[in-house]
Amino acid sequence: ENKAISLGYPQLSKNGKITGIATHMPETVMLIRTFLKNESEYRILSGVAHCYLWATWQVGFHIIEVEDEQGEKFKAIEKRINPEMIFFGVILAVPTLSKIIWTKGKLFGWNIQEIEDLLSQTFDTFRFNNKMRFWIQSN
C-alpha cells in the first residue's frame, strides 16, 4: 500500500477506511486518441450515433436543388449515403477492429500467427496496402 501511494496511485476510501488503490479509467476519447489514433473519426461516428445534426448532416445528407409549382428554385436536403462514406466506414472499421482483436490475442496468449494470417487474408481481400498492416510494423 505504501509503495503504491509513493508511486502516486490515489487511495479509494469509504467512510475514512481505505478500500483500495487504483488509477482512474481514461475517457474513451483519450483511449481512442492514444491507442487507435483515430480521434477525429471516432468523434464523427460518435456524433452520428448520438444523432448530432452536424455529424448526421455530413454523413447522410446532401444538398439538392428543387423547383416548386411556381417555378421558384430553392435548395433542400435529401437523405443519401455517399459512396465515400461506405469506404470511410470499411477503411476505419476493418483496421480498428483488427487492431483490437490482435492486441487482445497478444494479451491473452492466443495463437497470434493464426490471427495475423487471418488479418493478412482480410487485408488482401480489401486490397489494403502494407502501411495499414500494423502487425508487420510491430514485429
Buried (B, 14 or more C-beta within 10 A) or exposed (E): EEEBEEEEBEEEEEEEEEEEBEEEEEEEEEEBBEEBEBBEBBBBBBBBEEEBEEBBBBBBBEEEEEEEEEEEEEEEEEEEEEEEBEEBBEBBEBBBEBBEBBBEBEEEEEEEEEBBEEBBEBBEEEEBEEEEBEBEEEE
